[in-house]
Amino acid sequence: MGTSQHDTPEARVMRARIGAYALHSRCDSTQHTAPARAGFLARFEREVDPDGSLSEVERRRRAECALKAHMTRLSLASSKARARRSGGGPRA
């Protein structure tokens, strides 16, 4: 079941979904994605404590807050984009 340059975008999405489901059926997805999550959080740790002066606990707390702020900004932008596409105009 190889990919084809003639696949529709929908077919490519379905192939990717099949691959993801097959991967997660064979392994613990939290273990599989742990390195990526740790690296992503490390980005926020460096952002909130660039000189490394905070305690590990405080740095982690602030990094988790910075991550939540980042994800909430993305969610808001996504909501506004969906509203524009549906003709509802931008939301405040």
C-alpha angles and dihedrals in degrees: 000000000000126000121259130209085230095060115122118238088253091054091050090051091050091049090051091048091051090052093049093048091048091050093049092047088062102043144026103271093208090058091044093055098035095099092052093047091048091050092048092050090047088060090059092044089057090046096053096038109026094162095044095237098132125088115259091250094051093044090052092047092051092044091053089051091049089050091051090049090050093049092046090052089052091049092051092049090049091050091051092048092050090050091051092049092050091050095249094119125227119324123219 
